Amino acid sequence: MEWVVLVGRVLFVLLFFGSGLGHLTQTQAMAGYAGSKGVPAPRASVLGSGVLIVVGGLMVLLGIWADLGALLLVVFLLPTAFLMHNFWSVTDPQGRQMEQTQFLKDLSLAGAALALFAFFATTPDLGLTITGPLLDGWFE
């Protein structure tokens, strides 16, 4: 079963690595878009969120305090859903549908990351990890 968990971790973080790379290499364009959405300090926000998702993704992938890594991804996903994909304020039907899909994707991924956090924090032997959970026993 430890191989199944490893494959699941690999598949789960692929999206975050692609997105994080975009945050760190296309900062100016992404900051412009974030600024148009009303995100404060857009350049710093884009760089900070890029680092956050790359670090969180690496922690989940490698199993280095994977519970904390999963929480870092939740910290990225929830604000992103509401700040960047506020479909309720879009009047164009096609744009509204696109933003709603992205909003729901971010919420779904946040739910999955939260479930992974609970799994990592409460499973004593995850196998194929570098460390055990950092927050083991904090939420019992």
C-alpha atoms as an extended CHARMM CRD file, in Angstrom:
* protein
*
       140  EXT
         1         1  MET       CA              0.0000000000        0.0000000000        0.0000000000  PROA      1               0.0000000000
         2         2  GLU       CA              2.9440000000        2.3560000000        0.5670000000  PROA      2               0.0000000000
         3         3  TRP       CA              3.5660000000        2.4100000000       -3.2070000000  PROA      3               0.0000000000
         4         4  VAL       CA             -0.0260000000        3.4600000000       -3.8230000000  PROA      4               0.0000000000
         5         5  VAL       CA              0.4070000000        6.3550000000       -1.3810000000  PROA      5               0.0000000000
         6         6  LEU       CA              3.6410000000        7.3580000000       -3.1100000000  PROA      6               0.0000000000
         7         7  VAL       CA              2.0410000000        7.3190000000       -6.5710000000  PROA      7               0.0000000000
         8         8  GLY       CA             -0.8940000000        9.3260000000       -5.1680000000  PROA      8               0.0000000000
         9         9  ARG       CA              1.5050000000       11.9030000000       -3.7310000000  PROA      9               0.0000000000
        10        10  VAL       CA              3.3370000000       12.1970000000       -7.0610000000  PROA      10              0.0000000000
        11        11  LEU       CA              0.1220000000       12.6550000000       -9.0280000000  PROA      11              0.0000000000
        12        12  PHE       CA             -1.2940000000       15.1220000000       -6.5090000000  PROA      12              0.0000000000
        13        13  VAL       CA              1.6650000000       17.5150000000       -6.5830000000  PROA      13              0.0000000000
        14        14  LEU       CA              2.1580000000       17.6890000000      -10.3630000000  PROA      14              0.0000000000
        15        15  LEU       CA             -0.3060000000       20.5650000000      -10.6850000000  PROA      15              0.0000000000
        16        16  PHE       CA              1.4170000000       22.5240000000       -7.9170000000  PROA      16              0.0000000000
        17        17  PHE       CA              4.8630000000       22.2030000000       -9.4700000000  PROA      17              0.0000000000
        18        18  GLY       CA              3.5950000000       23.4410000000      -12.8250000000  PROA      18              0.0000000000
        19        19  SER       CA              1.7690000000       26.3310000000      -11.2000000000  PROA      19              0.0000000000
        20        20  GLY       CA              4.6630000000       27.1840000000       -8.8810000000  PROA      20              0.0000000000
        21        21  LEU       CA              7.0880000000       27.2190000000      -11.7920000000  PROA      21              0.0000000000
        22        22  GLY       CA              4.7640000000       29.6470000000      -13.5750000000  PROA      22              0.0000000000
        23        23  HSD       CA              4.6230000000       31.8790000000      -10.5070000000  PROA      23              0.0000000000
        24        24  LEU       CA              8.4110000000       32.0010000000      -10.3210000000  PROA      24              0.0000000000
        25        25  THR       CA              9.1950000000       32.3530000000      -14.0370000000  PROA      25              0.0000000000
        26        26  GLN       CA              6.2730000000       34.4640000000      -15.2940000000  PROA      26              0.0000000000
        27        27  THR       CA              6.0280000000       36.7040000000      -12.2620000000  PROA      27              0.0000000000
        28        28  GLN       CA              5.3870000000       39.9590000000      -14.1070000000  PROA      28              0.0000000000
        29        29  ALA       CA              2.4570000000       38.6400000000      -16.1490000000  PROA      29              0.0000000000
        30        30  MET       CA              0.9440000000       36.8270000000      -13.1830000000  PROA      30              0.0000000000
        31        31  ALA       CA              1.3740000000       39.8880000000      -10.9670000000  PROA      31              0.0000000000
        32        32  GLY       CA             -0.4740000000       41.9800000000      -13.5370000000  PROA      32              0.0000000000
        33        33  TYR       CA             -3.3730000000       39.5460000000      -13.4890000000  PROA      33              0.0000000000
        34        34  ALA       CA             -3.3350000000       39.3130000000       -9.6780000000  PROA      34              0.0000000000
        35        35  GLY       CA             -3.3370000000       43.1140000000       -9.4770000000  PROA      35              0.0000000000
        36        36  SER       CA             -6.3600000000       43.2720000000      -11.7820000000  PROA      36              0.0000000000
        37        37  LYS       CA             -8.1470000000       40.9820000000       -9.3220000000  PROA      37              0.0000000000
        38        38  GLY       CA             -7.3620000000       43.3190000000       -6.4220000000  PROA      38              0.0000000000
        39        39  VAL       CA             -4.6580000000       41.2060000000       -4.7910000000  PROA      39              0.0000000000
        40        40  PRO       CA             -2.5250000000       43.4310000000       -2.5440000000  PROA      40              0.0000000000
        41        41  ALA       CA              1.2040000000       43.6420000000       -3.3580000000  PROA      41              0.0000000000
        42        42  PRO       CA              0.6960000000       41.4990000000       -6.4590000000  PROA      42              0.0000000000
        43        43  ARG       CA              4.3610000000       40.8490000000       -7.2860000000  PROA      43              0.0000000000
        44        44  ALA       CA              5.2140000000       39.8210000000       -3.7180000000  PROA      44              0.0000000000
        45        45  SER       CA              2.0170000000       37.7680000000       -3.5490000000  PROA      45              0.0000000000
        46        46  VAL       CA              2.8400000000       35.9110000000       -6.7550000000  PROA      46              0.0000000000
        47        47  LEU       CA              6.4210000000       35.1880000000       -5.6600000000  PROA      47              0.0000000000
        48        48  GLY       CA              5.3580000000       34.2280000000       -2.1410000000  PROA      48              0.0000000000
        49        49  SER       CA              2.5830000000       31.9450000000       -3.3270000000  PROA      49              0.0000000000
        50        50  GLY       CA              4.9510000000       30.3760000000       -5.8690000000  PROA      50              0.0000000000
        51        51  VAL       CA              7.4330000000       29.5250000000       -3.1270000000  PROA      51              0.0000000000
        52        52  LEU       CA              4.5870000000       28.3250000000       -0.8840000000  PROA      52              0.0000000000
        53        53  ILE       CA              3.2310000000       25.8370000000       -3.3950000000  PROA      53              0.0000000000
        54        54  VAL       CA              6.6260000000       24.5740000000       -4.5310000000  PROA      54              0.0000000000
        55        55  VAL       CA              7.7600000000       24.0100000000       -0.9360000000  PROA      55              0.0000000000
        56        56  GLY       CA              4.4240000000       22.4750000000        0.0730000000  PROA      56              0.0000000000
        57        57  GLY       CA              4.4590000000       20.2480000000       -2.9990000000  PROA      57              0.0000000000
        58        58  LEU       CA              8.0230000000       19.0960000000       -2.3460000000  PROA      58              0.0000000000
        59        59  MET       CA              7.1810000000       18.3020000000        1.2720000000  PROA      59              0.0000000000
        60        60  VAL       CA              4.2110000000       16.1610000000        0.2020000000  PROA      60              0.0000000000
        61        61  LEU       CA              6.1370000000       14.5120000000       -2.6350000000  PROA      61              0.0000000000
        62        62  LEU       CA              9.2340000000       13.6380000000       -0.6290000000  PROA      62              0.0000000000
        63        63  GLY       CA              7.4340000000       12.8980000000        2.6130000000  PROA      63              0.0000000000
        64        64  ILE       CA              9.2830000000       15.5390000000        4.5980000000  PROA      64              0.0000000000
        65        65  TRP       CA              6.7260000000       16.6270000000        7.1810000000  PROA      65              0.0000000000
        66        66  ALA       CA              4.0970000000       15.8690000000        4.5490000000  PROA      66              0.0000000000
        67        67  ASP       CA              1.3480000000       16.9090000000        6.9640000000  PROA      67              0.0000000000
        68        68  LEU       CA              2.7280000000       20.4520000000        7.1040000000  PROA      68              0.0000000000
        69        69  GLY       CA              3.2550000000       20.4350000000        3.3300000000  PROA      69              0.0000000000
        70        70  ALA       CA             -0.4060000000       19.5580000000        2.7990000000  PROA      70              0.0000000000
        71        71  LEU       CA             -1.4380000000       22.4260000000        5.1000000000  PROA      71              0.0000000000
        72        72  LEU       CA              0.7420000000       24.8460000000        3.1260000000  PROA      72              0.0000000000
        73        73  LEU       CA             -1.1500000000       23.8570000000        0.0020000000  PROA      73              0.0000000000
        74        74  VAL       CA             -4.4750000000       24.5130000000        1.7630000000  PROA      74              0.0000000000
        75        75  VAL       CA             -3.1600000000       27.9470000000        2.7970000000  PROA      75              0.0000000000
        76        76  PHE       CA             -2.5130000000       28.6630000000       -0.8880000000  PROA      76              0.0000000000
        77        77  LEU       CA             -5.6930000000       27.1630000000       -2.3310000000  PROA      77              0.0000000000
        78        78  LEU       CA             -8.4260000000       28.6870000000       -0.1720000000  PROA      78              0.0000000000
        79        79  PRO       CA             -7.5080000000       32.3670000000       -0.6130000000  PROA      79              0.0000000000
        80        80  THR       CA             -6.7400000000       31.7460000000       -4.2870000000  PROA      80              0.0000000000
        81        81  ALA       CA            -10.2070000000       30.3410000000       -4.8780000000  PROA      81              0.0000000000
        82        82  PHE       CA            -11.9130000000       33.4100000000       -3.4160000000  PROA      82              0.0000000000
        83        83  LEU       CA             -9.5170000000       36.1280000000       -4.5960000000  PROA      83              0.0000000000
        84        84  MET       CA             -8.6580000000       34.9370000000       -8.0830000000  PROA      84              0.0000000000
        85        85  HSD       CA            -11.7760000000       33.0220000000       -9.1550000000  PROA      85              0.0000000000
        86        86  ASN       CA            -14.6640000000       35.1510000000       -7.8750000000  PROA      86              0.0000000000
        87        87  PHE       CA            -17.1130000000       33.8960000000      -10.4970000000  PROA      87              0.0000000000
        88        88  TRP       CA            -20.0410000000       35.5830000000       -8.7410000000  PROA      88              0.0000000000
        89        89  SER       CA            -18.7910000000       38.9600000000       -9.9670000000  PROA      89              0.0000000000
        90        90  VAL       CA            -18.2840000000       37.9640000000      -13.6190000000  PROA      90              0.0000000000
        91        91  THR       CA            -21.0830000000       39.0190000000      -15.9750000000  PROA      91              0.0000000000
        92        92  ASP       CA            -19.9620000000       37.2540000000      -19.1690000000  PROA      92              0.0000000000
        93        93  PRO       CA            -21.5330000000       33.7320000000      -19.0960000000  PROA      93              0.0000000000
        94        94  GLN       CA            -18.4780000000       32.0090000000      -20.5920000000  PROA      94              0.0000000000
        95        95  GLY       CA            -16.0640000000       33.8460000000      -18.2790000000  PROA      95              0.0000000000
        96        96  ARG       CA            -18.3140000000       33.1350000000      -15.3160000000  PROA      96              0.0000000000
        97        97  GLN       CA            -18.3500000000       29.4040000000      -16.1340000000  PROA      97              0.0000000000
        98        98  MET       CA            -14.5660000000       29.3340000000      -16.4930000000  PROA      98              0.0000000000
        99        99  GLU       CA            -14.0310000000       31.1280000000      -13.1680000000  PROA      99              0.0000000000
       100       100  GLN       CA            -16.5840000000       28.8820000000      -11.4290000000  PROA      100             0.0000000000
       101       101  THR       CA            -14.7600000000       25.7930000000      -12.6950000000  PROA      101             0.0000000000
       102       102  GLN       CA            -11.4320000000       27.1520000000      -11.3970000000  PROA      102             0.0000000000
       103       103  PHE       CA            -13.0470000000       28.1290000000       -8.0910000000  PROA      103             0.0000000000
       104       104  LEU       CA            -14.4700000000       24.6380000000       -7.5940000000  PROA      104             0.0000000000
       105       105  LYS       CA            -11.1580000000       23.0540000000       -8.6500000000  PROA      105             0.0000000000
       106       106  ASP       CA             -9.3130000000       25.0530000000       -5.9960000000  PROA      106             0.0000000000
       107       107  LEU       CA            -11.8910000000       24.1600000000       -3.3370000000  PROA      107             0.0000000000
       108       108  SER       CA            -11.7220000000       20.4830000000       -4.3040000000  PROA      108             0.0000000000
       109       109  LEU       CA             -7.9390000000       20.4740000000       -4.1730000000  PROA      109             0.0000000000
       110       110  ALA       CA             -8.0600000000       22.2280000000       -0.7920000000  PROA      110             0.0000000000
       111       111  GLY       CA            -10.3750000000       19.4860000000        0.4510000000  PROA      111             0.0000000000
       112       112  ALA       CA             -8.0270000000       16.8010000000       -0.8490000000  PROA      112             0.0000000000
       113       113  ALA       CA             -5.0090000000       18.5440000000        0.7290000000  PROA      113             0.0000000000
       114       114  LEU       CA             -6.8940000000       18.7970000000        4.0270000000  PROA      114             0.0000000000
       115       115  ALA       CA             -7.7200000000       15.0830000000        3.8670000000  PROA      115             0.0000000000
       116       116  LEU       CA             -4.0550000000       14.3440000000        3.1030000000  PROA      116             0.0000000000
       117       117  PHE       CA             -3.0640000000       16.4520000000        6.0920000000  PROA      117             0.0000000000
       118       118  ALA       CA             -5.3140000000       14.3610000000        8.3510000000  PROA      118             0.0000000000
       119       119  PHE       CA             -3.9820000000       11.1600000000        6.8050000000  PROA      119             0.0000000000
       120       120  PHE       CA             -0.3320000000       12.1740000000        7.1590000000  PROA      120             0.0000000000
       121       121  ALA       CA             -0.7690000000       13.5470000000       10.6960000000  PROA      121             0.0000000000
       122       122  THR       CA             -2.5210000000       10.4550000000       12.0540000000  PROA      122             0.0000000000
       123       123  THR       CA             -0.9050000000        7.5480000000       10.2100000000  PROA      123             0.0000000000
       124       124  PRO       CA              2.0720000000        6.3460000000       12.2430000000  PROA      124             0.0000000000
       125       125  ASP       CA              3.9590000000        4.5850000000        9.4360000000  PROA      125             0.0000000000
       126       126  LEU       CA              3.4470000000        6.0950000000        6.0050000000  PROA      126             0.0000000000
       127       127  GLY       CA              6.3400000000        4.2120000000        4.4270000000  PROA      127             0.0000000000
       128       128  LEU       CA              8.4540000000        5.6700000000        1.6310000000  PROA      128             0.0000000000
       129       129  THR       CA              8.8360000000        9.0260000000        3.3540000000  PROA      129             0.0000000000
       130       130  ILE       CA             11.9020000000       10.8580000000        4.5900000000  PROA      130             0.0000000000
       131       131  THR       CA             10.3730000000       11.9870000000        7.8980000000  PROA      131             0.0000000000
       132       132  GLY       CA              7.2950000000       11.2710000000        9.8970000000  PROA      132             0.0000000000
       133       133  PRO       CA              4.5890000000       13.8790000000       10.4670000000  PROA      133             0.0000000000
       134       134  LEU       CA              5.5070000000       17.1170000000       12.1950000000  PROA      134             0.0000000000
       135       135  LEU       CA              2.0960000000       17.6670000000       13.7740000000  PROA      135             0.0000000000
       136       136  ASP       CA              1.5820000000       14.0840000000       14.9610000000  PROA      136             0.0000000000
       137       137  GLY       CA             -0.8310000000       14.0210000000       17.8740000000  PROA      137             0.0000000000
       138       138  TRP       CA             -1.7110000000       17.7300000000       17.7730000000  PROA      138             0.0000000000
       139       139  PHE       CA             -5.2240000000       17.1510000000       16.4760000000  PROA      139             0.0000000000
       140       140  GLU       CA             -6.4260000000       14.0530000000       18.2940000000  PROA      140             0.0000000000
